[in-house]
């Protein structure tokens, strides 16, 4: 995949250079109220390539930020589930120990009533 990507990048660069250097005819262009005259067609193409590259960079950053945010959210949910599971386990352990303590207290009270010794 990396080699294919590199080949495509080199081919795109060669195509861009070929278009820029073979189209030297002057042209007039206007955008957003700004008028450019005497610009070559190859130069306009190059401006389009740069604009496309900037747009792709912006899209990559946008999608990468969303993906990173999603991974953080999933990790937080996983941690919350883990903490809840630990809390439930501790609550069950606490209930078991309370029941055991209650049985021990009842047993000690029964021994006291029968004249036994307290542990």
Protein Blocks (a to p, Z undefined) as FASTA:
>chain_A
ZZmmmmmmmmmmmmmmmmmmmmmcccdddeehiacehiafklmmmmmmmmmmmmmmmmmm
mmmmmmmmmmmmmmmmmmmmmmmmmmmmmmmmmmmmmmmmmmmmmmmmmmmmnopacZZ
